Amino acid sequence: MTRSAVQTNRHISVNQRPILNLNLRFFLVPGLLILLFYPPFLRGLFFAPDLLPTQMFTAAIFALWCFDKIIRRDLSIRFHHLDLAGLAFLAAYLLSLIDAVNMNAAVSEVLKILNYLLLYWVVANVVRHHQDMRLILKTLFFSSVGVAVVSLGAATGHIPFPGAFTGREIMGTFQYKNALAAYLVVNQVLALALSAAEASVPWRAAYSAGSFLLWLTVIGTLSRGGWLLVPVVLGLFLAGLPSTYRWRTGFHLALSLGVALATSRWFLPAVFGANPGRALQVLIIGFIVTLLGHLFYEALDAGWGRLALTPRARRYIGIGLMAYFILVASVYMIYAALDLPASAGILVPNRISDRLESIQRYDPSVSARFDFDLWALNIVKDYPLNGTGGGGWNALYHRYQPYLYWTTEVHNHFFQVWVEAGTLGLLAFLAIWILAGRAVYRYWRASPAEEDWLPVWGAAVAAAGLGLHSFIDFDLSLPAVGMVLWTLLALIRTGTIAAADRPRRARSLSNVPGLPRYLALALGGLTVAACLFVPSWCFFQAGQLGAQAAQAMVKNDLATAQTLYRQAHRLNPFNASYAGDLAQVCTVRGLQETNARWLVDAQEYARQAVSMEPYNLQLRLALLNVYILQGQIEQSVAQAEAALDINPLDVNSYVLVGRAYVSAARHYLADGQPAKAAAYIDQGRQLRSRLEKQGQGAPSTRLQHRLVKPPAPPALALVEGQLAYLAGNFTEAEGKLKQVAGHKDLQVEARLWLAATMRKLGRISEAEQIVRKLSDQNPNLETEFASLLRLP
């Protein structure tokens, strides 16, 4: 070897030597596995107190990965087409902040997408070979087994978990049956992929037993959408499965699913019948039968392998056994079909057969989802390019619906992305799926080894299953499910990158000389991690302070509440509820202590709150109270009208606006401004016609019964009577007020105004008799009565 060659080798060995004698991968990999394992147990991370600490954990794992790269002197950074699509998806949500209709939800959604991308990036770079892929898939699968155990334990009454069991359906740790069913079904695919490639008999038995628990939970959810997903994903997985593994996989599937179906025949009636002891016994028996059945198969398979049979004889015996099973199954299905539904009650519990029979195109639940899609498209027409920002659907959908219906999600994640991130976001989201499918296809064309193909195909089918089900439900609105999806996408990216889908554009920092390349990775990694960690920490702390402030409000400790709300507002200025609460606290304290500065502050906080969440109904009602207390008549009317604009189909909103008009007209009459009073009176008298016009010209729907308008509330007649009184139409006022004079909740107010009306009509004795009876209940009503009479 030449001297120059020795020097070159020595130079390479020095460069590859770690900077410090540390192995951060020892901490990185367990931390990553923990991050992948626990989220489904925290209500799917649907609520901010559960999600925000997880985002901080993800940021810490990403920073740890960056320093691990630095210590190992591995500064190469390679980009895949799928990475660029993910960055485009994040960029679309950043652009959605421009026209966000709920700034707090929009910023939170950006952080959630960033959390997905950092997790995706760490998984994609930590996984080095297919053994690492299997480790990640095992973590995901056994996390789902834990979810199934908790769900079944809650159903049997042995594991306390709020909302996991309703008495009629298993909702699981997600507290939502459809997302739970879809999540468990796609994890069944991971179990099949892991079991097919697993050499260890105990591990294969564990997969079968875990699958039994998953299948039993899926059946217990009574989720028709989850059940419909089963044949799709299983058929797709088996279609791409190498023939070598089909027999073993088929047995795994038949055993776990068959035992689960048989067990459900006794398990579900015991659960729904509040017999937890029997339910637990049946569950344990089914679990043991699955384990023993699998071990029996393994022993039989081992014995079969020792038989001295020619390959042709083995093939003929296998074909004969398969033909026999097909014949028996066909006869069984024909018999069941002829005797259905009588046989259905024998094969499966009646609750399951009833749910299966109810799967049809015009089912109300199915039809509602088509209507949600239509409303989403109408929102997209008004926000076509960059969308409404995160939370846009929940803020706006009431303004686009022809009938009153309450839902916080579109139940179609593709349309939800379209609403939130606009057409740019939808294109980026579609690009993610297209590029992932392209990567898998090209990997398949490269004819990889079967043991390498299995984890990639399993991850691909599981991801496709989540995508398909998210088209009819809001599974991906649960961040825990979203984290599973992006983990699967990372595995697809890494599993296919070594062969047919090697990235064309590889970037490396190794060509940057000296110290700057280490600083670039360290500072860049810390900056990206901080972009997720710092806002998540601030939002989490703000939530804690807001909860403490609410407790102080309950105790009427307004000074403490004001201090805590101010701290929360500084930490999270995007959350309008903190500004709205501050507006209320400052108003009350300003009036109690005659502090004009606090009243001015209250108005500023109210302005900030409206700018952050203009379509927040509860916020508008709170600010209405603020302006009423401060005597800001026109502002209070504006808040009431905004509440009506937010939900024009809610009949109670018309009453709210009507009462605001009454207060405004009464104020201006007493103030000697009859023209302004008359304007509010005229607007109030048009409320009933505005209500009747709502829903007219609505598009045809499969839910015609939902277009039936609820009757106008009695309080609207009270408002009309009061407006007629203020307008001087006393005969009309008497008729309206008499309609509600006997109403339980309105009779005191209605009779008081009726007495004033009779007095104006000259029926003094009748008026005094009514006032006398009312004053016996509340002496202060006489003052109110006199005030009404003084109005011009």
VOGU-3710 file (C-alpha; in Angstrom, 3 decimals, decimal comma):
1> mtrsavqtnr> 0,000/0,000/0,000  1,342/3,385/-0,930  2,017/6,126/1,597  -0,741/8,284/0,144  -3,233/5,428/0,475  -2,309/4,942/4,130  -2,751/8,639/4,776  -6,116/8,599/3,031  -7,358/5,650/5,090  -6,096/7,264/8,269
11> hisvnqrpil> -7,883/10,499/7,303  -11,151/8,616/6,714  -10,967/6,769/10,012  -10,385/9,990/11,906  -13,321/11,720/10,206  -15,618/8,822/10,988  -14,610/8,724/14,643  -17,322/10,199/16,936  -16,654/13,647/18,374  -17,513/12,464/21,895
21> nlnlrfflvp> -17,542/8,991/23,324  -21,342/9,060/23,458  -24,043/7,010/21,809  -27,179/9,126/21,751  -28,949/6,443/19,742  -29,181/4,544/23,038  -31,547/7,301/24,197  -32,960/8,254/20,821  -34,458/4,913/19,807  -36,209/4,154/23,136
31> gllillfypp> -37,495/7,716/23,246  -38,878/7,353/19,736  -40,552/4,044/20,584  -42,167/5,597/23,659  -43,394/8,493/21,521  -44,989/6,029/19,107  -46,500/3,835/21,810  -48,439/6,034/24,241  -50,449/8,636/22,218  -53,493/6,391/21,548
41> flrglffapd> -53,993/6,002/25,287  -54,455/9,773/25,799  -57,861/10,113/24,114  -56,144/10,114/20,741  -54,465/13,433/21,674  -57,645/15,158/20,513  -57,504/17,657/23,375  -54,798/20,285/23,812  -53,703/19,268/27,354  -52,783/15,843/25,950
51> llptqmftaa> -51,389/16,988/22,597  -49,140/19,851/23,666  -46,782/17,811/25,922  -46,500/15,248/23,134  -45,450/17,970/20,715  -42,787/19,063/23,189  -41,599/15,451/23,408  -41,392/15,230/19,608  -39,335/18,433/19,489  -36,939/17,015/22,087
61> ifalwcfdki> -36,550/13,763/20,127  -35,829/15,738/16,954  -33,169/17,834/18,722  -31,640/14,640/20,108  -31,478/13,227/16,584  -29,660/16,342/15,367  -26,988/16,077/18,078  -26,654/12,355/17,415  -25,837/13,194/13,807  -23,239/15,709/14,937
71> irrdlsirfh> -21,583/13,346/17,413  -21,387/10,592/14,786  -19,978/13,087/12,232  -22,767/12,056/9,883  -23,845/15,335/8,323  -25,397/13,998/5,146  -29,025/15,027/4,616  -30,882/13,325/1,788  -34,271/14,439/0,573  -36,968/12,265/-0,909
81> hldlaglafl> -39,845/13,466/-3,062  -42,173/12,562/-0,197  -40,240/14,941/2,078  -40,848/17,810/-0,299  -44,563/17,025/-0,455  -44,685/17,095/3,347  -42,936/20,472/3,414  -45,394/21,769/0,819  -48,234/20,563/3,048  -46,798/22,514/5,983
91> aayllslida> -46,289/25,575/3,787  -49,944/25,444/2,716  -51,074/25,517/6,330  -48,718/28,408/7,010  -50,337/30,306/4,139  -53,758/29,529/5,579  -52,904/31,819/8,507  -53,407/34,793/6,202  -57,200/34,418/6,102  -57,633/32,296/9,230
101> vnmnaavsev> -61,092/32,609/10,776  -59,917/31,103/14,068  -56,331/32,116/14,682  -55,795/29,935/17,733  -57,013/26,791/15,956  -55,080/27,730/12,811  -51,783/28,159/14,664  -52,443/24,944/16,601  -52,993/23,100/13,315  -49,680/24,387/11,963
111> lkilnyllly> -47,944/23,084/15,082  -49,687/19,745/14,671  -48,493/19,419/11,064  -44,966/20,373/12,161  -45,178/17,686/14,845  -46,085/15,125/12,173  -43,199/16,172/9,941  -40,578/16,068/12,696  -41,781/12,609/13,742  -41,741/11,525/10,096
121> wvvanvvrhh> -38,217/12,837/9,637  -36,826/11,164/12,760  -38,406/7,806/11,918  -37,207/8,027/8,320  -33,632/8,699/9,430  -33,415/6,464/12,497  -34,608/3,399/10,582  -31,556/2,000/8,835  -32,725/-1,398/7,605  -35,771/-3,624/7,585
131> qdmrlilktl> -35,097/-4,952/11,069  -35,585/-1,389/12,329  -38,787/-1,194/10,300  -40,112/-4,298/12,018  -39,256/-2,803/15,409  -41,316/0,288/14,587  -44,198/-1,839/13,288  -44,092/-3,988/16,429  -44,342/-0,875/18,579  -47,373/0,349/16,644
141> ffssvgvavv> -49,061/-3,043/16,772  -48,566/-3,691/20,470  -49,690/-0,158/21,207  -52,943/-1,075/19,456  -53,106/-4,275/21,497  -52,835/-2,141/24,629  -55,676/0,038/23,338  -57,764/-3,090/22,764  -56,999/-4,374/26,264  -58,016/-1,080/27,854
151> slgaatghip> -61,146/-0,920/25,696  -62,226/-4,468/26,497  -61,307/-3,964/30,151  -63,483/-0,866/30,288  -66,332/-2,786/28,642  -66,089/-5,519/31,260  -65,830/-2,967/34,057  -62,334/-3,985/35,152  -60,338/-1,037/33,763  -61,646/2,465/34,506
161> fpgaftgrei> -61,353/4,725/31,479  -63,852/7,586/31,019  -65,901/7,327/27,843  -64,386/4,022/26,707  -67,708/2,173/26,986  -71,169/3,671/26,723  -73,152/0,587/27,677  -74,141/0,109/24,031  -70,828/0,419/22,133  -67,107/0,164/22,781
171> mgtfqyknal> -65,615/3,624/22,213  -62,126/2,779/23,454  -59,352/5,125/24,473  -60,233/7,388/21,525  -63,736/7,881/22,955  -64,944/7,532/19,355  -65,884/4,150/17,939  -65,281/4,752/14,215  -61,727/6,006/14,652  -61,037/3,173/17,086
181> aaylvvnqvl> -62,304/0,552/14,633  -60,306/1,948/11,701  -57,166/2,231/13,815  -57,427/-1,387/14,983  -58,233/-2,738/11,520  -55,109/-1,202/9,939  -53,040/-2,560/12,802  -54,356/-6,000/11,917  -52,546/-5,549/8,621  -49,337/-4,810/10,515
191> alalsaaeas> -49,873/-7,974/12,554  -50,235/-10,041/9,383  -47,100/-8,520/7,868  -45,076/-9,085/11,035  -46,352/-12,619/11,556  -45,666/-13,644/7,965  -41,985/-12,683/8,170  -41,441/-13,738/11,795  -39,204/-16,752/12,431  -39,930/-17,050/16,157
201> vpwraaysag> -42,905/-19,222/17,128  -43,613/-17,322/20,402  -43,724/-14,031/18,524  -46,113/-15,453/15,917  -48,344/-16,762/18,701  -48,283/-13,318/20,325  -49,378/-11,734/17,045  -52,303/-14,153/16,745  -53,420/-13,578/20,341  -53,095/-9,819/19,917
211> sfllwltvig> -55,092/-9,971/16,695  -57,877/-11,792/18,513  -58,145/-8,920/21,001  -58,169/-6,388/18,178  -60,870/-8,233/16,229  -63,075/-8,598/19,290  -62,783/-4,867/19,985  -63,565/-3,996/16,362  -66,709/-6,139/16,551  -67,708/-4,517/19,834
221> tlsrggwllv> -67,480/-1,006/18,414  -70,483/-1,725/16,143  -68,792/0,619/13,673  -70,142/-0,056/10,208  -67,456/2,100/8,594  -64,778/0,092/10,374  -66,358/-3,171/9,278  -66,504/-2,022/5,658  -62,786/-1,300/5,813  -61,952/-4,906/6,739
231> pvvlglflag> -62,437/-6,647/3,352  -60,794/-3,744/1,523  -57,514/-3,682/3,423  -57,306/-7,443/3,896  -58,003/-8,076/0,224  -55,418/-5,482/-0,792  -52,799/-6,898/1,569  -53,331/-10,493/0,466  -53,184/-9,449/-3,190  -49,662/-8,079/-2,722
241> lpstyrwrtg> -48,492/-10,841/-0,397  -45,882/-13,245/-1,801  -47,345/-16,708/-2,321  -44,785/-18,155/0,093  -46,548/-16,530/3,030  -50,195/-16,848/2,048  -50,907/-20,128/3,816  -49,446/-18,982/7,132  -51,122/-15,574/6,835  -54,448/-17,137/5,928
251> fhlalslgva> -54,348/-19,339/9,001  -53,416/-16,406/11,242  -56,339/-14,428/9,885  -58,847/-17,286/9,994  -57,876/-18,246/13,543  -57,926/-14,796/15,135  -61,005/-13,551/13,287  -62,898/-16,837/13,592  -62,349/-17,137/17,327  -63,216/-13,455/17,795
261> latsrwflpa> -66,509/-13,894/15,921  -67,359/-16,984/17,934  -66,405/-15,289/21,196  -68,482/-12,216/20,384  -71,574/-14,425/20,302  -71,355/-14,678/24,101  -69,086/-11,773/24,974  -71,172/-8,904/23,611  -74,502/-9,981/25,150  -72,729/-10,288/28,501
271> vfganpgral> -71,156/-6,830/28,107  -74,318/-5,105/26,914  -76,313/-6,987/29,512  -74,135/-5,647/32,344  -72,677/-9,038/33,208  -68,964/-8,190/33,435  -67,938/-11,391/35,194  -69,239/-13,640/32,422  -67,842/-11,273/29,770  -64,355/-11,525/31,260
281> qvliigfivt> -64,563/-15,325/31,432  -65,572/-15,556/27,777  -62,787/-13,140/26,829  -60,141/-15,189/28,621  -61,414/-18,418/27,076  -61,274/-16,923/23,585  -57,750/-15,649/24,220  -56,564/-19,073/25,416  -58,247/-20,849/22,494  -56,452/-18,539/20,066
291> llghlfyeal> -53,076/-19,209/21,675  -53,594/-22,965/21,788  -54,930/-23,005/18,255  -51,886/-21,214/16,983  -49,481/-23,474/18,872  -51,333/-26,506/17,499  -50,909/-25,154/14,001  -47,197/-24,556/14,595  -46,753/-28,142/15,816  -48,718/-29,454/12,849
301> dagwgrlalt> -46,681/-27,329/10,473  -43,440/-28,584/11,985  -44,611/-32,190/11,663  -45,770/-31,568/8,115  -42,324/-30,256/7,272  -40,690/-33,490/8,460  -42,833/-35,706/6,240  -40,855/-37,208/3,378  -43,211/-36,093/0,635  -42,346/-34,903/-2,822
311> prarryigig> -43,197/-31,274/-3,694  -45,893/-32,536/-6,065  -47,524/-34,602/-3,299  -47,451/-31,655/-0,925  -49,065/-29,478/-3,577  -51,836/-31,985/-4,260  -52,558/-32,428/-0,553  -52,676/-28,659/-0,074  -55,003/-28,233/-3,050  -57,267/-30,978/-1,724
321> lmayfilvas> -57,479/-29,430/1,723  -58,202/-26,036/0,239  -60,932/-27,469/-1,990  -62,473/-29,192/1,015  -62,540/-25,962/3,036  -64,037/-24,038/0,103  -66,758/-26,687/-0,315  -67,642/-26,645/3,389  -67,659/-22,843/3,477  -69,862/-22,663/0,371
331> vymiyaaldl> -72,419/-25,084/1,806  -72,371/-23,190/5,072  -72,909/-19,823/3,353  -75,735/-21,182/1,184  -77,465/-22,606/4,245  -77,025/-19,320/6,116  -78,337/-17,301/3,180  -81,473/-19,451/2,879  -82,167/-19,183/6,568  -81,250/-15,489/7,014
341> pasagilvpn> -82,030/-13,611/9,194  -82,990/-16,544/11,411  -79,479/-17,964/11,243  -77,926/-14,566/11,866  -78,910/-14,636/15,504  -77,162/-18,005/15,862  -73,975/-16,993/14,063  -73,517/-13,530/15,557  -75,271/-11,420/18,194  -78,442/-9,687/17,059
351> risdrlesiq> -76,867/-6,266/17,606  -74,199/-7,083/14,998  -76,598/-8,534/12,433  -78,859/-5,495/12,824  -75,939/-3,139/12,272  -74,829/-5,076/9,184  -78,313/-4,947/7,690  -78,427/-1,168/8,256  -75,427/-0,506/5,981  -77,034/1,132/2,997
361> rydpsvsarf> -76,678/4,140/0,773  -79,551/6,109/2,301  -78,716/5,527/5,929  -79,046/8,882/7,791  -75,447/8,745/8,986  -74,169/8,109/5,468  -76,388/10,786/3,944  -75,263/13,320/6,520  -71,679/12,877/5,397  -72,626/13,726/1,815
371> dfdlwalniv> -74,271/16,881/3,099  -71,144/17,780/5,074  -69,115/17,435/1,876  -71,528/19,756/0,075  -71,234/22,390/2,792  -67,445/22,047/2,699  -67,447/22,693/-1,040  -69,521/25,816/-0,499  -66,958/27,067/2,026  -64,157/26,308/-0,427
381> kdyplngtgg> -65,877/28,495/-3,026  -65,448/31,461/-0,691  -61,907/30,538/0,429  -60,506/28,794/-2,667  -56,750/29,335/-2,587  -55,308/29,246/0,917  -58,395/28,221/2,889  -59,800/29,240/6,236  -57,006/27,956/8,466  -57,288/25,204/11,029
391> ggwnalyhry> -60,665/25,132/12,747  -62,271/26,892/9,795  -64,976/24,277/9,292  -66,160/24,413/12,892  -66,245/28,208/12,759  -68,141/28,560/9,484  -70,264/25,521/8,649  -73,443/26,816/10,337  -73,520/29,688/7,838  -73,620/27,247/4,899
401> qpylywttev> -76,064/24,566/6,060  -79,738/24,417/4,999  -80,798/22,677/8,209  -79,486/22,889/11,751  -76,967/20,174/12,532  -74,092/20,134/15,008  -70,721/18,603/14,183  -67,189/19,803/14,747  -65,598/17,906/11,840  -66,281/17,432/8,125
411> hnhffqvwve> -66,052/13,617/8,454  -63,875/13,689/5,334  -60,261/14,598/5,948  -59,554/15,408/2,320  -62,366/17,963/2,302  -61,315/19,154/5,746  -57,840/19,887/4,395  -59,444/21,609/1,411  -61,472/23,862/3,721  -58,576/24,606/6,063
421> agtlgllafl> -55,602/24,889/3,681  -57,403/25,647/0,432  -56,631/24,174/-2,961  -52,904/24,512/-2,287  -53,209/22,343/0,794  -55,368/19,753/-0,935  -52,884/19,448/-3,821  -50,024/18,975/-1,362  -52,024/16,387/0,568  -52,870/14,488/-2,612
431> aiwilagrav> -49,224/14,667/-3,660  -48,235/12,894/-0,450  -50,494/9,949/-1,292  -49,501/9,851/-4,944  -45,771/9,943/-4,214  -46,091/7,300/-1,496  -47,980/5,028/-3,901  -45,404/5,721/-6,612  -42,564/4,785/-4,266  -44,218/1,483/-3,336
441> yrywraspae> -44,961/0,659/-6,971  -41,402/1,327/-8,090  -40,083/-0,726/-5,189  -42,325/-3,619/-6,227  -41,083/-3,325/-9,835  -37,519/-3,671/-8,515  -38,404/-7,205/-7,261  -37,098/-6,849/-3,697  -36,459/-9,809/-1,427  -39,680/-11,148/0,076
451> edwlpvwgaa> -38,577/-10,519/3,656  -37,824/-6,889/2,698  -41,076/-6,433/0,800  -43,358/-7,542/3,651  -42,855/-4,625/6,086  -43,020/-2,091/3,255  -46,227/-3,603/1,866  -47,755/-3,882/5,328  -47,002/-0,223/6,069  -48,344/0,813/2,653
461> vaaaglglhs> -51,651/-1,055/3,019  -52,120/0,202/6,584  -51,528/3,788/5,440  -53,936/3,290/2,536  -56,533/1,933/4,966  -56,286/5,044/7,118  -56,550/7,227/4,039  -59,608/5,391/2,733  -61,460/5,519/6,027  -60,544/9,175/6,544
471> fidfdlslpa> -62,510/9,907/3,374  -65,723/9,049/5,256  -64,749/10,002/8,804  -62,455/12,236/10,828  -59,894/9,682/12,040  -56,988/11,924/11,055  -58,375/14,749/13,167  -57,121/12,668/16,103  -53,384/13,483/16,265  -52,576/10,010/17,600
481> vgmvlwtlla> -53,936/8,479/14,388  -52,165/11,147/12,352  -48,880/10,219/14,021  -49,438/6,586/13,045  -50,051/7,619/9,436  -46,918/9,765/9,200  -44,881/7,004/10,833  -46,104/4,605/8,163  -45,244/7,130/5,459  -41,738/7,422/6,918
491> lirtgtiaaa> -41,365/3,635/6,791  -42,525/3,613/3,174  -40,018/6,329/2,382  -37,113/4,542/4,074  -38,080/1,041/2,980  -38,223/1,987/-0,683  -35,353/4,455/-0,813  -32,646/1,805/-0,969  -33,778/0,357/-4,295  -35,997/1,654/-7,070
501> drprrarsls> -36,892/4,939/-5,442  -33,432/6,235/-4,554  -33,717/10,028/-4,281  -32,306/11,988/-7,161  -31,540/15,075/-5,125  -29,206/14,285/-2,225  -27,872/17,129/-0,159  -24,950/16,935/2,226  -23,239/19,346/4,558  -19,964/17,460/4,188
511> nvpglpryla> -18,775/19,856/1,483  -19,009/22,780/3,918  -15,555/23,112/5,487  -14,750/22,950/9,171  -16,843/24,081/12,078  -19,643/25,866/10,135  -21,192/22,603/8,989  -21,626/21,431/12,586  -22,995/24,797/13,620  -25,389/24,783/10,673
521> lalggltvaa> -26,901/21,434/11,688  -26,951/22,273/15,404  -28,499/25,700/15,000  -30,857/24,571/12,264  -32,037/21,563/14,249  -32,467/23,552/17,440  -34,350/26,279/15,591  -36,801/23,812/14,033  -37,256/22,008/17,345  -37,800/25,322/19,120
531> clfvpswcff> -40,477/26,283/16,575  -42,490/23,347/17,900  -41,354/23,202/21,520  -41,645/26,872/22,543  -45,202/27,545/21,262  -46,370/24,194/22,632  -44,899/25,004/26,029  -46,415/28,501/26,019  -49,846/27,212/25,003  -49,688/24,479/27,634
541> qagqlgaqaa> -48,733/26,918/30,390  -51,444/29,302/29,232  -53,985/26,508/29,498  -52,892/25,761/33,060  -53,133/29,433/34,036  -56,519/29,766/32,327  -57,867/26,823/34,314  -56,616/28,390/37,548  -58,197/31,712/36,583  -61,523/29,985/35,956
551> qamvkndlat> -61,353/28,479/39,448  -60,647/31,936/40,864  -63,709/33,253/39,027  -65,843/30,561/40,659  -64,569/31,756/44,038  -65,322/35,369/43,025  -61,639/36,256/43,401  -61,610/38,682/40,495  -58,191/40,190/41,234  -56,466/36,795/41,047
561> aqtlyrqahr> -58,472/35,832/37,979  -57,465/39,050/36,230  -53,768/38,455/36,951  -53,867/34,838/35,790  -55,817/35,621/32,614  -53,303/38,337/31,737  -50,438/35,869/32,092  -52,305/33,307/29,971  -53,052/35,949/27,341  -49,381/36,918/27,132
571> lnpfnasyag> -48,345/33,299/26,685  -51,008/32,603/24,063  -52,240/35,820/22,432  -54,029/33,796/19,729  -56,573/32,278/22,113  -59,571/34,592/22,047  -61,130/33,049/25,140  -58,423/34,564/27,381  -59,009/38,028/25,922  -62,771/37,559/26,217
581> dlaqvctvrg> -62,506/36,472/29,834  -60,244/39,436/30,558  -62,834/41,753/29,009  -65,469/40,403/31,404  -63,255/40,537/34,494  -62,011/44,054/33,745  -65,568/45,241/33,150  -66,885/43,871/36,426  -63,922/45,195/38,421  -64,039/48,533/36,644
591> lqetnarwlv> -67,693/49,001/37,530  -67,276/47,784/41,094  -64,244/49,967/41,791  -65,131/52,817/39,384  -61,852/52,327/37,542  -62,236/53,829/34,067  -58,876/52,412/32,967  -60,094/48,870/33,396  -63,221/49,628/31,391  -61,044/50,880/28,544
601> daqeyarqav> -58,845/47,779/28,839  -61,962/45,612/28,667  -62,957/47,173/25,361  -59,458/46,614/23,957  -59,465/42,970/25,050  -62,900/42,564/23,452  -61,563/43,979/20,184  -58,605/41,579/20,261  -60,865/38,630/20,988  -63,120/39,376/18,025
611> smepynlqlr> -60,139/39,804/15,703  -58,817/36,351/16,699  -62,101/34,411/16,523  -64,851/36,421/14,807  -67,083/33,338/14,418  -66,907/32,085/18,006  -70,519/32,068/19,213  -69,731/31,694/22,914  -67,257/34,558/22,690  -69,852/36,811/21,081
621> lallnvyilq> -72,321/36,067/23,885  -69,683/36,881/26,502  -68,826/40,165/24,810  -72,522/40,993/24,527  -72,670/40,864/28,299  -69,566/43,074/28,531  -71,052/45,804/26,367  -74,405/45,667/28,144  -72,690/46,161/31,499  -70,716/49,085/30,111
631> gqieqsvaqa> -73,801/50,636/28,548  -72,392/50,315/25,015  -75,778/49,868/23,327  -74,735/49,769/19,706  -71,827/47,424/20,437  -74,092/45,040/22,329  -76,517/44,973/19,380  -73,585/44,316/17,043  -72,529/41,303/19,110  -76,073/39,902/19,063
641> eaaldinpld> -76,315/40,363/15,300  -72,919/38,675/14,893  -74,204/35,705/16,902  -77,162/35,455/14,526  -74,858/35,647/11,515  -72,733/32,815/12,909  -75,712/30,456/13,208  -78,698/31,829/11,267  -80,703/28,609/11,729  -80,698/28,701/15,512
651> vnsyvlvgra> -84,079/30,138/16,540  -82,662/31,226/19,883  -80,324/33,626/18,078  -83,359/35,535/16,805  -84,612/35,936/20,351  -81,173/37,167/21,406  -81,122/39,793/18,663  -84,713/40,757/19,409  -83,948/41,382/23,063  -80,951/43,492/22,020
661> yvsaarhyla> -83,234/45,549/19,788  -85,719/46,005/22,650  -82,958/47,217/24,989  -81,577/49,583/22,352  -84,975/51,029/21,431  -85,902/51,491/25,075  -82,579/53,211/25,769  -82,940/55,697/22,926  -86,575/56,429/23,746  -85,595/57,273/27,314
671> dgqpakaaay> -82,711/59,350/25,956  -84,998/61,399/23,729  -83,810/59,962/20,407  -86,974/58,475/18,892  -85,496/58,191/15,384  -82,782/55,761/16,525  -85,330/53,870/18,597  -87,639/53,549/15,589  -84,806/52,056/13,498  -84,243/49,267/16,015
681> idqgrqlrsr> -87,991/48,677/16,361  -88,338/48,244/12,587  -85,438/45,777/12,466  -86,894/43,790/15,345  -90,295/43,482/13,719  -88,650/41,841/10,683  -87,081/39,023/12,680  -89,929/36,542/12,212  -89,898/36,965/8,427  -86,099/36,538/8,414
691> lekqgqgaps> -86,478/33,319/10,374  -89,119/31,980/7,998  -86,906/32,652/4,972  -84,055/30,543/6,362  -83,630/27,264/4,509  -85,696/28,320/1,496  -84,074/27,387/-1,793  -81,852/24,843/-0,060  -80,381/22,112/-2,286  -82,072/18,734/-2,279
701> trlqhrlvkp> -80,905/16,449/0,476  -81,362/12,859/1,457  -82,455/14,029/4,883  -85,652/15,849/4,064  -86,941/15,491/7,610  -84,068/17,677/8,802  -85,323/20,537/6,660  -88,420/20,793/8,820  -87,980/24,091/10,646  -88,418/24,175/14,396
711> pappalalve> -91,255/26,409/15,534  -90,465/29,962/16,536  -89,815/30,077/20,281  -92,411/31,741/22,561  -89,804/34,306/23,560  -89,966/35,713/20,019  -93,640/36,584/20,551  -92,640/38,313/23,794  -90,045/40,363/21,901  -92,624/41,286/19,254
721> gqlaylagnf> -95,047/42,389/21,953  -92,396/44,536/23,611  -91,428/46,146/20,286  -95,086/46,851/19,513  -95,415/48,524/22,909  -92,355/50,686/22,266  -93,778/51,611/18,863  -97,078/52,664/20,449  -99,102/49,843/18,839  -100,745/48,825/22,116
731> teaegklkqv> -103,502/46,666/20,632  -100,945/44,554/18,771  -98,757/44,466/21,871  -101,638/43,146/23,983  -102,280/40,279/21,582  -98,628/39,222/21,448  -98,070/39,508/25,192  -101,182/37,489/26,019  -99,767/34,619/23,919  -96,921/34,146/26,382
741> aghkdlqvea> -98,484/35,452/29,594  -99,014/31,882/30,759  -95,591/30,577/29,784  -93,687/29,295/32,786  -90,362/30,992/32,047  -91,760/34,199/30,507  -94,933/34,950/32,453  -93,476/37,512/34,912  -91,880/39,644/32,202  -94,824/39,233/29,819
751> rlwlaatmrk> -97,430/40,181/32,466  -95,434/43,225/33,539  -95,365/44,559/29,955  -99,007/43,526/29,533  -99,943/45,611/32,590  -98,155/48,623/31,095  -99,988/48,033/27,810  -103,374/47,937/29,533  -102,514/51,101/31,385  -101,756/52,804/28,075
761> lgriseaeqi> -105,099/51,524/26,743  -106,895/53,064/29,701  -107,740/49,783/31,488  -106,238/50,989/34,722  -107,932/48,536/37,106  -106,795/45,493/35,136  -103,269/46,864/35,007  -103,139/47,574/38,736  -104,473/44,103/39,538  -101,669/42,490/37,527
771> vrklsdqnpn> -99,000/44,725/39,063  -100,304/44,003/42,554  -99,949/40,250/42,058  -96,470/40,622/40,562  -95,250/42,941/43,322  -96,212/40,335/45,895  -93,566/38,113/44,280  -90,986/40,859/43,680  -91,410/44,426/45,015  -88,803/45,741/42,569
781> letefasllr> -91,196/45,120/39,698  -93,167/48,237/40,584  -90,107/50,343/39,743  -89,771/48,575/36,410  -93,471/49,129/35,741  -93,132/52,849/36,405  -90,115/52,989/34,115  -92,123/51,464/31,281  -94,911/53,976/31,731  -92,493/56,904/31,552
791> lp> -91,289/55,898/28,099  -92,583/58,281/25,382
//
